[in-house]
């Protein structure tokens, strides 16, 4: 989105009929697991490989005439993630931010929903049977929230992928603000600026 600016939800909802609204959700769960028996996983965070080869979050365009942003987002999650998405509902309390771009005139609303590890695993298992699997969604991926000893492997390498819109920035902001990473670890990452 060209000319992206952050705005408050109330302001975003007042934009005229020439604007389209898209809602996406970061789904995460505490994960007590250890990689190789020694690297704490801390949390499982889901993203998806999209039809265009870019990483993004589950969700999509919503029509405010059909209900709330959250109604539209939950419908999109059902289509992209399958029946396991019925075990939870993204609510207004899960809202994080809105960003508007002038070309095209799209407002991207971002949510973060905490699940249990069992719920998140059920989403991963059900996703291949979802309506949009193999079409809009090519698969789910967990974000590695650790950095390997070389300083590159793990999250720094993951962030070198291509992301749709401002999904990379949404991810980093959510990881930091939700406390999903060790304090100060975002600042210490060896990552390049997005292209």
N, C-alpha and C positions, 0 to 999 in steps of 0.2 A: 504494500500500500504506500503510495507516494504521499509525502507531507503528513506523516502520522503524528497525531498529538493525543496526549492523555486527557480524558475528561471524566467528570463525575457521572455516575449512573443516571441521576435525574436529568442532567443536561443531555445525555445521550438519548434518553427516551423522549425528549422534546424535539429532536431533529425531525424535519419534515418528511413527507412521503417519498422523496427522492433518495432516501437513505435505506440501505439494506443492513440487517442485523445478523451477525454470526455469533454463536456461542460455542465455547470449547471448554473442556474440563480436564484438569490434571487430577488423576486418580492416584492415591498413594495409601500405603499401609505400613505400620511398623514391621520391621523384619529382623528378628533376632539372629538370623543366619550369619555364618562366617564363610567367606570365600577361601578355599584351600585350607580351611580350618584355622585361619588366623586373621583375615581381613574382615572387620565388621561391615555388614551390609547396611545396617541401621534402618533403612526404609526401602520399600519397593515402590518405584514411581513408573507409571505407564505412559508411553507415547506410542504413536503409530506411524508406520510407513504408509504414506498416502499414494494414491494412484499416479501422482506426478513425480514420484521418487524422492519427495521431501519428507522430513519428519515433522509431525504436528501432533496436536491433541485431538482426542475424539470430540465430535460435535459437528456443527455446520450451520447453514443458514436457517433462520427461524422467521416465522411470520407472526408479528404481534397481533394481527387480527384473529389469529387462532388461539390466543391465550397469552400467558406470560412468557418472558424469556426462558424461564426455567422449564415451563411446559414444553417448549420447543426443543430445548437442550435435551431433556429426558427422552423425547421422541427420537432425536438423533442418536443418542446413546443406545437406545434399544435397537435401532437399525444397524449401527456399526459394531456393537458389542454382543448382541444377542440376548437370550433370555436371562442371563445372569445379571443384567443391568436392572431387572425388575426387583432385585433384592435391596436396592437402595434408591434414593431420590436426591438429586442435586437441588438444593433449596437456595433461596436468596441469601441465607446466612453463609453460604459457601462462595459467594461473589468476592472477587479480588480486584478487578480493574476493567476499564473500558478504554479503547484506543480507536480514534477515527482517522481515516485516510480520505483525502479529497479526490483521488483518482485511483481506483473507482471509489464511489461514495459508500463506504462500508464502515460500520462500527463493529469492532471485535470485542466481545465481552468474554472475560476469563474467570473461571471458577476453579476452586481446588476442593476436592471431596476426600475426606479421610475415611478409609474402609478398614475392615479387619483384613488380615493377611488371607484368611479363608475366602472372604468375598472377592478380593483382588485375584486370587488364584482361580476362583470360579469364573471370573470375567475372562481371564486368559484361556481357560479351557473351552468356554462357550464361543469365543470370538470366531473361530473358523466356521461355525455353523450360522453366523449372523447373516442377515439379508445382504449387506453390502460387502461382505468378505470376498476378496478376489476382484472386486470392482473398484469402489471408492477407497477401500482399505486393503492393503496388501499384507498386513500383519501387525501384531503388537510387539513392542520391545520394552524391556526394562532399562531405565537409565542407570548406568553404573555411578554410584555416589561416592566412590573412592578414587584415590590417585595411587597408582602403583609406584614402586621405588624409583623408577626411571623419571618420574615427574610428568610423564606424558600419557601412559596407559590409564584406562579408566575414564573418568569424567572429562579430562582435557581432550583426549582423543575423540570421545563421543561428541563434544562440542564443535569439532571440526567438520561434522556432517553438514548438509544443507537443510535448513529449516524453512518452513513456510512462514511468510509474514514476519511477525515479531515473536514467534514461538520460542526461539532461543532466549530472548530477553525475558519473556514470561517465565520460562523454566528457571533461569538463574535467579530472578526476583523471588519466585515462590520458594525455591530451595533455601534461600537466605531468610526470607521473612517467616516461613513456617518452621524454621529451625531444623530442617532435614539434613543439613550438613553440620560438621563440627564448626563452632564459632570461629570466624576469621578465615575459614578455608576457601571461600570464594575469592577473597582478595589475593590469596596465595597461589591460585591456579595459574599455570602456564598456558594461557589460551590467547589465540589471536582474535582480533576484532572480526565481527561478521563481515562477509563480502558485501 
